[in-house]
Amino acid sequence: MSLSVLLLVVLFGIATAQPSERCAATPSTWSGYIYAIEFRLGKLELLISLANYDRESQKIKITDTDVSPGSPKRTTLEEWSTKTRYVSENGQCRKERIEEAEFPKFGVPEGAKRIGAPEYLGSKLPNLGVLVEQYSRAGSEGEFFGTFAPIGNGEMCVPIITSTLTVVPLAESLLEYVNVTTTLPVDPFSIPPGCK
């Protein structure tokens, strides 16, 4: 399974689980970079992608900006209103049907428990740290650990780091969310190259 597809599967697995009482979802629109480190079947892959997300228009676009040597760069656009996924790789496009039932919220998975009290990531000095909550869950999909920054009353959060570990097969996925903003760039959901 390619790293981009695996990244979407891991993101979808985290994102589609029923929300906990807090951090049920991210803001309705956001963009940012996702740094992914994937270890699976003895192979380590690194991936940096730009993600654009809009819950109201039901669209997600992930564009690889840097990949492990020998791995192709992909652009994946999901249009949930039509259940269509476009995957562009090396100028070649394939169109797939989205089989999952629910649009991802990128929140804390169902059954995850908050670990301790909120803490500051970085410095506790004023304006130098980020207040975060940490969650974990053990389940049939593996062990999940996530760090989220609550917004307002905490119903919405921004993911900071998420990690999923499975024993069979032995695999770990570590995702770090960087430069996340609640604004979208110009034309954030354009059709990927070769798909027009």
N, CA and C atoms as a LAMMPS dump frame, in Angstrom:
ITEM: TIMESTEP
0
ITEM: NUMBER OF ATOMS
588
ITEM: BOX BOUNDS ff ff ff
-5.0000000000000000e+02 5.0000000000000000e+02
-5.0000000000000000e+02 5.0000000000000000e+02
-5.0000000000000000e+02 5.0000000000000000e+02
ITEM: ATOMS id mol type element x y z
1 1 1 N 0.861 -1.172 0
2 1 2 C 0 0 0
3 1 3 C 0.901 1.227 0
4 2 1 N 0.618 2.181 -0.869
5 2 2 C 1.444 3.373 -0.949
6 2 3 C 1.279 4.211 0.309
7 3 1 N 2.31 5.013 0.594
8 3 2 C 2.289 5.83 1.8
9 3 3 C 1.156 6.844 1.773
10 4 1 N 0.868 7.445 0.619
11 4 2 C -0.225 8.428 0.551
12 4 3 C -1.564 7.785 0.844
13 5 1 N -1.795 6.599 0.267
14 5 2 C -3.052 5.901 0.527
15 5 3 C -3.106 5.473 1.984
16 6 1 N -1.965 4.969 2.524
17 6 2 C -1.919 4.58 3.932
18 6 3 C -2.183 5.784 4.829
19 7 1 N -1.621 6.943 4.476
20 7 2 C -1.867 8.16 5.241
21 7 3 C -3.349 8.479 5.265
22 8 1 N -4.025 8.391 4.122
23 8 2 C -5.464 8.655 4.087
24 8 3 C -6.234 7.635 4.907
25 9 1 N -5.829 6.358 4.86
26 9 2 C -6.506 5.323 5.647
27 9 3 C -6.348 5.604 7.134
28 10 1 N -5.125 5.941 7.565
29 10 2 C -4.891 6.246 8.981
30 10 3 C -5.67 7.488 9.386
31 11 1 N -5.61 8.531 8.564
32 11 2 C -6.363 9.746 8.873
33 11 3 C -7.846 9.453 8.945
34 12 1 N -8.34 8.643 8.005
35 12 2 C -9.763 8.329 8.003
36 12 3 C -10.13 7.519 9.232
37 13 1 N -9.284 6.574 9.619
38 13 2 C -9.56 5.767 10.808
39 13 3 C -9.638 6.616 12.054
40 14 1 N -8.756 7.589 12.167
41 14 2 C -8.788 8.498 13.304
42 14 3 C -9.981 9.429 13.186
43 15 1 N -10.234 9.884 11.967
44 15 2 C -11.226 10.932 11.775
45 15 3 C -12.666 10.46 11.842
46 16 1 N -12.952 9.221 11.488
47 16 2 C -14.343 8.805 11.4
48 16 3 C -14.885 8.184 12.669
49 17 1 N -14.043 7.893 13.628
50 17 2 C -14.547 7.326 14.873
51 17 3 C -15.458 8.341 15.555
52 18 1 N -16.411 7.855 16.323
53 18 2 C -17.337 8.754 17.002
54 18 3 C -16.576 9.655 17.974
55 19 1 N -16.981 10.905 18.113
56 19 2 C -16.243 11.849 18.931
57 19 3 C -16.388 11.579 20.422
58 20 1 N -15.362 11.993 21.18
59 20 2 C -15.446 11.958 22.63
60 20 3 C -16.199 13.213 23.059
61 21 1 N -16.325 13.417 24.359
62 21 2 C -17.039 14.603 24.838
63 21 3 C -16.322 15.882 24.433
64 22 1 N -15.011 15.843 24.399
65 22 2 C -14.229 17.008 24.01
66 22 3 C -13.471 16.688 22.722
67 23 1 N -13.077 17.725 22.043
68 23 2 C -12.284 17.571 20.817
69 23 3 C -12.978 16.669 19.804
70 24 1 N -14.293 16.85 19.656
71 24 2 C -15.074 16.003 18.752
72 24 3 C -14.697 16.216 17.29
73 25 1 N -14.212 17.395 16.946
74 25 2 C -13.899 17.695 15.547
75 25 3 C -12.904 18.844 15.487
76 26 1 N -12.364 19.049 14.303
77 26 2 C -11.525 20.213 14.053
78 26 3 C -12.442 21.372 13.652
79 27 1 N -11.89 22.571 13.481
80 27 2 C -12.7 23.65 12.912
81 27 3 C -13.25 23.22 11.546
82 28 1 N -14.301 23.883 11.07
83 28 2 C -14.947 23.445 9.825
84 28 3 C -14.05 23.609 8.602
85 29 1 N -13.145 24.574 8.61
86 29 2 C -12.162 24.695 7.529
87 29 3 C -10.781 24.838 8.143
88 30 1 N -9.806 24.225 7.513
89 30 2 C -8.42 24.39 7.938
90 30 3 C -7.477 23.936 6.836
91 31 1 N -6.263 24.404 6.935
92 31 2 C -5.199 23.939 6.052
93 31 3 C -3.919 23.896 6.871
94 32 1 N -2.998 23.096 6.44
95 32 2 C -1.721 22.97 7.13
96 32 3 C -0.937 21.809 6.56
97 33 1 N 0.24 21.61 7.106
98 33 2 C 1.097 20.517 6.661
99 33 3 C 0.971 19.336 7.61
100 34 1 N 1.052 18.147 7.038
101 34 2 C 1.07 16.918 7.821
102 34 3 C 2.401 16.234 7.539
103 35 1 N 3.198 16.063 8.601
104 35 2 C 4.448 15.319 8.508
105 35 3 C 4.131 13.9 8.952
106 36 1 N 4.339 12.935 8.076
107 36 2 C 4.006 11.543 8.381
108 36 3 C 5.27 10.699 8.416
109 37 1 N 5.378 9.9 9.462
110 37 2 C 6.423 8.888 9.563
111 37 3 C 5.698 7.557 9.678
112 38 1 N 5.916 6.692 8.715
113 38 2 C 5.227 5.4 8.675
114 38 3 C 6.258 4.28 8.73
115 39 1 N 6.053 3.34 9.643
116 39 2 C 6.878 2.138 9.695
117 39 3 C 5.952 0.953 9.519
118 40 1 N 6.186 0.184 8.468
119 40 2 C 5.304 -0.954 8.174
120 40 3 C 6.112 -2.025 7.458
121 41 1 N 5.982 -3.247 7.943
122 41 2 C 6.655 -4.398 7.34
123 41 3 C 8.151 -4.145 7.159
124 42 1 N 8.771 -3.561 8.177
125 42 2 C 10.21 -3.334 8.164
126 42 3 C 10.667 -2.194 7.289
127 43 1 N 9.738 -1.419 6.753
128 43 2 C 10.092 -0.312 5.868
129 43 3 C 9.666 1.011 6.494
130 44 1 N 10.561 1.983 6.478
131 44 2 C 10.296 3.312 7.019
132 44 3 C 10.075 4.276 5.864
133 45 1 N 8.985 5.033 5.921
134 45 2 C 8.703 6.034 4.895
135 45 3 C 8.4 7.368 5.553
136 46 1 N 8.853 8.426 4.912
137 46 2 C 8.609 9.786 5.38
138 46 3 C 7.827 10.525 4.308
139 47 1 N 6.937 11.395 4.749
140 47 2 C 6.077 12.101 3.808
141 47 3 C 5.676 13.443 4.41
142 48 1 N 5.761 14.486 3.624
143 48 2 C 5.25 15.798 4.027
144 48 3 C 4.181 16.178 3.009
145 49 1 N 3.008 16.521 3.512
146 49 2 C 1.881 16.837 2.632
147 49 3 C 1.192 18.112 3.081
148 50 1 N 0.633 18.826 2.121
149 50 2 C -0.217 19.975 2.402
150 50 3 C -1.656 19.481 2.406
151 51 1 N -2.38 19.76 3.483
152 51 2 C -3.769 19.314 3.6
153 51 3 C -4.702 20.517 3.609
154 52 1 N -5.798 20.421 2.856
155 52 2 C -6.881 21.411 2.869
156 52 3 C -8.16 20.669 3.225
157 53 1 N -8.95 21.257 4.118
158 53 2 C -10.13 20.572 4.66
159 53 3 C -11.29 21.548 4.748
160 54 1 N -12.47 21.126 4.276
161 54 2 C -13.669 21.955 4.379
162 54 3 C -14.87 21.048 4.647
163 55 1 N -15.345 21.064 5.885
164 55 2 C -16.458 20.202 6.281
165 55 3 C -17.757 20.626 5.603
166 56 1 N -17.977 21.941 5.41
167 56 2 C -19.226 22.41 4.806
168 56 3 C -19.349 21.98 3.347
169 57 1 N -18.274 22.087 2.58
170 57 2 C -18.338 21.657 1.176
171 57 3 C -17.966 20.18 1.019
172 58 1 N -17.619 19.518 2.135
173 58 2 C -17.331 18.076 2.13
174 58 3 C -16.169 17.735 1.189
175 59 1 N -15.046 18.471 1.353
176 59 2 C -13.874 18.23 0.507
177 59 3 C -12.601 18.159 1.342
178 60 1 N -11.701 17.278 0.912
179 60 2 C -10.37 17.151 1.507
180 60 3 C -9.383 16.997 0.357
181 61 1 N -8.293 17.756 0.41
182 61 2 C -7.246 17.602 -0.599
183 61 3 C -5.908 17.475 0.115
184 62 1 N -5.142 16.456 -0.264
185 62 2 C -3.82 16.239 0.315
186 62 3 C -2.819 16.17 -0.831
187 63 1 N -1.833 17.073 -0.8
188 63 2 C -0.823 17.161 -1.846
189 63 3 C 0.543 16.894 -1.241
190 64 1 N 1.212 15.838 -1.697
191 64 2 C 2.556 15.537 -1.209
192 64 3 C 3.514 16.623 -1.671
193 65 1 N 4.327 17.118 -0.743
194 65 2 C 5.343 18.107 -1.099
195 65 3 C 6.742 17.53 -0.997
196 66 1 N 6.924 16.489 -0.173
197 66 2 C 8.22 15.83 -0.028
198 66 3 C 7.961 14.379 0.364
199 67 1 N 8.656 13.446 -0.271
200 67 2 C 8.449 12.019 -0.013
201 67 3 C 9.801 11.326 0.131
202 68 1 N 9.78 10.106 0.658
203 68 2 C 11.001 9.304 0.748
204 68 3 C 11.56 9.059 -0.649
205 69 1 N 12.892 8.94 -0.779
206 69 2 C 13.48 8.643 -2.091
207 69 3 C 12.852 7.387 -2.702
208 70 1 N 12.524 7.474 -3.978
209 70 2 C 11.926 6.35 -4.68
210 70 3 C 10.415 6.28 -4.582
211 71 1 N 9.822 7.118 -3.755
212 71 2 C 8.362 7.126 -3.62
213 71 3 C 7.776 8.228 -4.497
214 72 1 N 6.637 7.971 -5.133
215 72 2 C 6.028 9 -5.986
216 72 3 C 5.291 10.058 -5.161
217 73 1 N 5.236 11.259 -5.703
218 73 2 C 4.408 12.3 -5.089
219 73 3 C 2.991 12.152 -5.619
220 74 1 N 2.023 12.305 -4.708
221 74 2 C 0.618 12.161 -5.083
222 74 3 C -0.166 13.397 -4.658
223 75 1 N -1.251 13.62 -5.373
224 75 2 C -2.266 14.58 -4.96
225 75 3 C -3.579 13.822 -4.918
226 76 1 N -4.259 13.902 -3.774
227 76 2 C -5.532 13.21 -3.604
228 76 3 C -6.598 14.228 -3.247
229 77 1 N -7.673 14.238 -4.022
230 77 2 C -8.818 15.111 -3.763
231 77 3 C -10.025 14.227 -3.498
232 78 1 N -10.665 14.444 -2.349
233 78 2 C -11.889 13.726 -2.024
234 78 3 C -13.053 14.7 -2.033
235 79 1 N -14.047 14.412 -2.88
236 79 2 C -15.275 15.208 -2.959
237 79 3 C -16.406 14.325 -2.44
238 80 1 N -16.716 14.491 -1.169
239 80 2 C -17.664 13.611 -0.505
240 80 3 C -19.095 13.812 -0.975
241 81 1 N -19.433 14.982 -1.502
242 81 2 C -20.803 15.206 -1.979
243 81 3 C -21.134 14.275 -3.146
244 82 1 N -20.108 13.893 -3.917
245 82 2 C -20.306 12.959 -5.028
246 82 3 C -19.651 11.606 -4.752
247 83 1 N -19.05 11.456 -3.551
248 83 2 C -18.35 10.215 -3.165
249 83 3 C -17.243 9.87 -4.166
250 84 1 N -16.525 10.903 -4.639
251 84 2 C -15.48 10.719 -5.64
252 84 3 C -14.114 11.067 -5.066
253 85 1 N -13.146 10.201 -5.327
254 85 2 C -11.749 10.436 -4.938
255 85 3 C -10.91 10.449 -6.213
256 86 1 N -10.133 11.528 -6.399
257 86 2 C -9.196 11.639 -7.51
258 86 3 C -7.796 11.45 -6.941
259 87 1 N -7.009 10.577 -7.557
260 87 2 C -5.634 10.355 -7.127
261 87 3 C -4.735 10.577 -8.332
262 88 1 N -3.87 11.596 -8.242
263 88 2 C -2.95 11.916 -9.329
264 88 3 C -1.536 11.541 -8.899
265 89 1 N -0.873 10.762 -9.76
266 89 2 C 0.496 10.328 -9.486
267 89 3 C 1.273 10.389 -10.791
268 90 1 N 2.333 11.193 -10.804
269 90 2 C 3.161 11.347 -12.008
270 90 3 C 2.335 11.739 -13.234
271 91 1 N 1.348 12.623 -13.042
272 91 2 C 0.529 13.108 -14.146
273 91 3 C -0.572 12.161 -14.589
274 92 1 N -0.611 10.971 -14.011
275 92 2 C -1.656 9.998 -14.321
276 92 3 C -2.716 10.057 -13.228
277 93 1 N -3.976 10.009 -13.632
278 93 2 C -5.058 10.144 -12.662
279 93 3 C -5.927 8.895 -12.646
280 94 1 N -6.353 8.538 -11.461
281 94 2 C -7.374 7.499 -11.351
282 94 3 C -8.502 8.055 -10.489
283 95 1 N -9.689 7.656 -10.837
284 95 2 C -10.892 8.116 -10.149
285 95 3 C -11.461 6.918 -9.398
286 96 1 N -11.751 7.115 -8.104
287 96 2 C -12.255 6.031 -7.269
288 96 3 C -13.526 6.474 -6.575
289 97 1 N -14.289 5.508 -6.142
290 97 2 C -15.473 5.796 -5.331
291 97 3 C -15.066 5.766 -3.864
292 98 1 N -15.51 6.762 -3.091
293 98 2 C -15.28 6.775 -1.645
294 98 3 C -16.286 5.824 -1.018
295 99 1 N -15.792 4.809 -0.344
296 99 2 C -16.662 3.788 0.244
297 99 3 C -17.059 4.11 1.685
298 100 1 N -16.249 4.878 2.378
299 100 2 C -16.542 5.196 3.776
300 100 3 C -17.846 5.982 3.858
301 101 1 N -18.562 5.803 4.973
302 101 2 C -19.901 6.384 5.1
303 101 3 C -19.911 7.818 5.61
304 102 1 N -18.993 8.168 6.476
305 102 2 C -19.073 9.457 7.165
306 102 3 C -17.869 10.335 6.854
307 103 1 N -18.129 11.611 6.58
308 103 2 C -17.059 12.571 6.316
309 103 3 C -16.187 12.713 7.566
310 104 1 N -14.869 12.654 7.415
311 104 2 C -13.97 12.716 8.576
312 104 3 C -14.068 14.037 9.339
313 105 1 N -13.973 13.952 10.664
314 105 2 C -13.975 15.146 11.515
315 105 3 C -12.6 15.435 12.098
316 106 1 N -11.677 14.49 11.995
317 106 2 C -10.308 14.626 12.498
318 106 3 C -10.252 14.91 13.996
319 107 1 N -11.259 14.474 14.719
320 107 2 C -11.287 14.65 16.168
321 107 3 C -10.731 13.443 16.893
322 108 1 N -10.932 13.427 18.194
323 108 2 C -10.482 12.326 19.042
324 108 3 C -11.369 11.106 18.773
325 109 1 N -10.781 9.923 18.564
326 109 2 C -11.582 8.724 18.274
327 109 3 C -12.486 8.309 19.437
328 110 1 N -13.563 7.631 19.099
329 110 2 C -14.489 7.107 20.101
330 110 3 C -13.735 6.195 21.063
331 111 1 N -14.043 6.33 22.324
332 111 2 C -13.438 5.475 23.335
333 111 3 C -12.096 5.954 23.838
334 112 1 N -11.537 6.991 23.223
335 112 2 C -10.259 7.515 23.706
336 112 3 C -10.487 8.251 25.02
337 113 1 N -9.579 8.077 25.929
338 113 2 C -9.665 8.708 27.249
339 113 3 C -8.608 9.791 27.36
340 114 1 N -8.992 10.887 27.994
341 114 2 C -8.02 11.956 28.223
342 114 3 C -7.028 11.492 29.27
343 115 1 N -5.766 11.776 29.025
344 115 2 C -4.697 11.414 29.948
345 115 3 C -4.384 12.637 30.796
346 116 1 N -4.713 12.591 32.073
347 116 2 C -4.381 13.682 32.982
348 116 3 C -5.074 14.987 32.643
349 117 1 N -4.547 16.051 33.217
350 117 2 C -5.092 17.397 33.023
351 117 3 C -4.44 18.042 31.796
352 118 1 N -5.061 19.093 31.256
353 118 2 C -4.421 19.819 30.153
354 118 3 C -3.026 20.293 30.561
355 119 1 N -2.114 20.293 29.595
356 119 2 C -0.731 20.697 29.843
357 119 3 C -0.296 21.665 28.754
358 120 1 N 0.829 22.326 28.997
359 120 2 C 1.391 23.212 27.981
360 120 3 C 2.453 22.477 27.188
361 121 1 N 2.315 22.512 25.875
362 121 2 C 3.322 21.979 24.979
363 121 3 C 4.309 23.11 24.75
364 122 1 N 5.547 22.878 25.072
365 122 2 C 6.536 23.942 25.009
366 122 3 C 6.613 24.636 26.354
367 123 1 N 6.684 25.94 26.366
368 123 2 C 6.876 26.722 27.581
369 123 3 C 5.559 27.058 28.269
370 124 1 N 5.596 27.149 29.607
371 124 2 C 4.432 27.612 30.36
372 124 3 C 4.433 29.134 30.498
373 125 1 N 5.485 29.779 30.004
374 125 2 C 5.539 31.232 30.057
375 125 3 C 4.435 31.806 29.176
376 126 1 N 3.883 32.951 29.542
377 126 2 C 2.784 33.535 28.76
378 126 3 C 3.132 33.667 27.273
379 127 1 N 2.198 33.255 26.431
380 127 2 C 2.289 33.366 24.972
381 127 3 C 3.415 32.543 24.335
382 128 1 N 3.989 31.605 25.075
383 128 2 C 5.073 30.803 24.509
384 128 3 C 4.732 29.323 24.38
385 129 1 N 3.667 28.89 24.975
386 129 2 C 3.293 27.481 24.901
387 129 3 C 1.902 27.318 24.32
388 130 1 N 1.544 26.074 24.036
389 130 2 C 0.22 25.751 23.518
390 130 3 C -0.448 24.822 24.515
391 131 1 N -1.629 25.203 24.991
392 131 2 C -2.379 24.358 25.909
393 131 3 C -2.918 23.166 25.126
394 132 1 N -2.603 21.948 25.586
395 132 2 C -3.021 20.743 24.874
396 132 3 C -3.653 19.74 25.827
397 133 1 N -4.418 18.842 25.232
398 133 2 C -4.964 17.698 25.947
399 133 3 C -4.465 16.456 25.229
400 134 1 N -4.17 15.408 25.999
401 134 2 C -3.665 14.173 25.42
402 134 3 C -4.681 13.06 25.625
403 135 1 N -4.829 12.222 24.609
404 135 2 C -5.815 11.144 24.621
405 135 3 C -5.147 9.841 24.199
406 136 1 N -5.663 8.732 24.728
407 136 2 C -5.178 7.422 24.293
408 136 3 C -6.348 6.453 24.218
409 137 1 N -6.132 5.399 23.431
410 137 2 C -7.148 4.36 23.293
411 137 3 C -6.474 3.085 22.808
412 138 1 N -6.862 1.981 23.411
413 138 2 C -6.425 0.669 22.937
414 138 3 C -7.647 -0.013 22.341
415 139 1 N -7.488 -0.575 21.167
416 139 2 C -8.617 -1.24 20.524
417 139 3 C -8.147 -2.212 19.47
418 140 1 N -9.08 -2.798 18.773
419 140 2 C -8.745 -3.791 17.752
420 140 3 C -7.954 -3.176 16.598
421 141 1 N -8.079 -1.846 16.406
422 141 2 C -7.324 -1.163 15.342
423 141 3 C -5.909 -0.841 15.78
424 142 1 N -5.58 -1.069 17.062
425 142 2 C -4.253 -0.774 17.581
426 142 3 C -4.313 0.238 18.706
427 143 1 N -3.144 0.665 19.133
428 143 2 C -3.015 1.658 20.203
429 143 3 C -2.979 3.047 19.571
430 144 1 N -3.806 3.949 20.077
431 144 2 C -3.855 5.326 19.578
432 144 3 C -3.376 6.262 20.674
433 145 1 N -2.589 7.263 20.294
434 145 2 C -2.201 8.335 21.202
435 145 3 C -2.282 9.628 20.408
436 146 1 N -2.88 10.658 21.01
437 146 2 C -2.998 11.926 20.303
438 146 3 C -2.895 13.118 21.221
439 147 1 N -2.32 14.179 20.699
440 147 2 C -2.217 15.453 21.398
441 147 3 C -3.007 16.471 20.585
442 148 1 N -3.959 17.137 21.237
443 148 2 C -4.857 18.075 20.57
444 148 3 C -4.877 19.399 21.325
445 149 1 N -4.974 20.509 20.593
446 149 2 C -5.098 21.838 21.192
447 149 3 C -6.564 22.252 21.139
448 150 1 N -7.221 22.359 22.323
449 150 2 C -8.636 22.739 22.329
450 150 3 C -8.839 24.191 21.914
451 151 1 N -9.998 24.442 21.298
452 151 2 C -10.389 25.791 20.895
453 151 3 C -11.666 26.132 21.649
454 152 1 N -11.735 27.312 22.221
455 152 2 C -12.948 27.743 22.929
456 152 3 C -13.311 26.804 24.056
457 153 1 N -14.534 26.251 24.01
458 153 2 C -15.006 25.373 25.084
459 153 3 C -14.473 23.947 24.956
460 154 1 N -13.678 23.66 23.945
461 154 2 C -13.052 22.353 23.808
462 154 3 C -13.812 21.357 22.96
463 155 1 N -14.972 21.748 22.41
464 155 2 C -15.669 20.816 21.519
465 155 3 C -14.88 20.614 20.23
466 156 1 N -14.18 21.667 19.798
467 156 2 C -13.321 21.573 18.62
468 156 3 C -11.874 21.661 19.069
469 157 1 N -11.002 20.96 18.359
470 157 2 C -9.574 20.973 18.658
471 157 3 C -8.776 20.92 17.368
472 158 1 N -7.544 21.345 17.455
473 158 2 C -6.607 21.199 16.353
474 158 3 C -5.674 20.049 16.716
475 159 1 N -5.55 19.042 15.84
476 159 2 C -4.606 17.968 16.141
477 159 3 C -3.176 18.493 16.069
478 160 1 N -2.345 18.047 17.002
479 160 2 C -0.93 18.425 17.013
480 160 3 C -0.092 17.22 16.582
481 161 1 N -0.269 16.097 17.285
482 161 2 C 0.428 14.85 16.974
483 161 3 C -0.535 13.696 17.208
484 162 1 N -0.573 12.749 16.283
485 162 2 C -1.321 11.512 16.505
486 162 3 C -0.417 10.342 16.141
487 163 1 N -0.583 9.254 16.877
488 163 2 C 0.217 8.063 16.64
489 163 3 C -0.667 6.837 16.779
490 164 1 N -0.512 5.893 15.87
491 164 2 C -1.233 4.627 15.941
492 164 3 C -0.223 3.499 15.786
493 165 1 N -0.281 2.53 16.701
494 165 2 C 0.62 1.383 16.691
495 165 3 C -0.197 0.111 16.6
496 166 1 N 0.142 -0.753 15.654
497 166 2 C -0.5 -2.064 15.553
498 166 3 C 0.564 -3.143 15.715
499 167 1 N 0.154 -4.287 16.267
500 167 2 C 1.078 -5.396 16.47
501 167 3 C 1.042 -6.35 15.283
502 168 1 N -0.157 -6.623 14.747
503 168 2 C -0.29 -7.52 13.599
504 168 3 C -1.035 -6.79 12.49
505 169 1 N -0.369 -6.374 11.434
506 169 2 C 1.075 -6.432 11.263
507 169 3 C 1.737 -5.335 12.092
508 170 1 N 3.007 -5.542 12.404
509 170 2 C 3.744 -4.554 13.178
510 170 3 C 3.884 -3.287 12.343
511 171 1 N 3.27 -2.221 12.817
512 171 2 C 3.289 -0.965 12.069
513 171 3 C 3.057 0.196 13.024
514 172 1 N 3.633 1.339 12.681
515 172 2 C 3.37 2.555 13.443
516 172 3 C 3.226 3.713 12.475
517 173 1 N 2.266 4.56 12.784
518 173 2 C 2.022 5.767 12.005
519 173 3 C 2.088 6.948 12.96
520 174 1 N 2.967 7.896 12.682
521 174 2 C 3.095 9.101 13.491
522 174 3 C 2.817 10.293 12.586
523 175 1 N 1.8 11.085 12.935
524 175 2 C 1.427 12.255 12.145
525 175 3 C 1.598 13.5 12.989
526 176 1 N 2.294 14.481 12.439
527 176 2 C 2.49 15.764 13.116
528 176 3 C 1.862 16.841 12.245
529 177 1 N 1.004 17.647 12.839
530 177 2 C 0.294 18.706 12.125
531 177 3 C 1.026 20.018 12.374
532 178 1 N 1.398 20.724 11.292
533 178 2 C 2.256 21.904 11.384
534 178 3 C 1.615 23.072 10.632
535 179 1 N 1.752 24.274 11.185
536 179 2 C 1.255 25.502 10.552
537 179 3 C -0.221 25.418 10.191
538 180 1 N -1.015 24.836 11.075
539 180 2 C -2.45 24.709 10.834
540 180 3 C -3.113 26.069 11.028
541 181 1 N -3.935 26.455 10.061
542 181 2 C -4.677 27.704 10.128
543 181 3 C -6.126 27.43 9.724
544 182 1 N -7.04 28.27 10.159
545 182 2 C -8.456 28.061 9.833
546 182 3 C -8.865 28.765 8.542
547 183 1 N -7.891 29.216 7.786
548 183 2 C -8.176 29.799 6.473
549 183 3 C -7.66 28.845 5.402
550 184 1 N -8.228 28.948 4.227
551 184 2 C -7.819 28.104 3.111
552 184 3 C -7.089 28.938 2.069
553 185 1 N -6.138 28.342 1.349
554 185 2 C -5.465 29.068 0.275
555 185 3 C -6.416 29.287 -0.902
556 186 1 N -5.976 30.064 -1.873
557 186 2 C -6.761 30.295 -3.082
558 186 3 C -6.909 28.969 -3.826
559 187 1 N -8.119 28.679 -4.276
560 187 2 C -8.42 27.473 -5.054
561 187 3 C -7.905 26.198 -4.369
562 188 1 N -8.338 25.943 -3.129
563 188 2 C -7.778 24.83 -2.353
564 188 3 C -8.196 23.444 -2.823
565 189 1 N -9.237 23.343 -3.63
566 189 2 C -9.743 22.031 -4.029
567 189 3 C -9.78 21.873 -5.549
568 190 1 N -8.765 22.423 -6.219
569 190 2 C -8.686 22.281 -7.677
570 190 3 C -8.484 20.805 -8.026
571 191 1 N -8.962 20.433 -9.196
572 191 2 C -8.822 19.052 -9.666
573 191 3 C -7.331 18.758 -9.86
574 192 1 N -6.83 17.615 -9.364
575 192 2 C -5.401 17.292 -9.484
576 192 3 C -4.937 17.152 -10.933
577 193 1 N -3.621 17.297 -11.165
578 193 2 C -3.069 17.175 -12.518
579 193 3 C -3.445 15.842 -13.165
580 194 1 N -3.809 15.904 -14.439
581 194 2 C -4.158 14.709 -15.189
582 194 3 C -5.583 14.233 -14.984
583 195 1 N -6.338 14.89 -14.106
584 195 2 C -7.702 14.442 -13.793
585 195 3 C -8.773 15.263 -14.494
586 196 1 N -8.382 16.327 -15.187
587 196 2 C -9.377 17.207 -15.814
588 196 3 C -9.942 16.602 -17.06
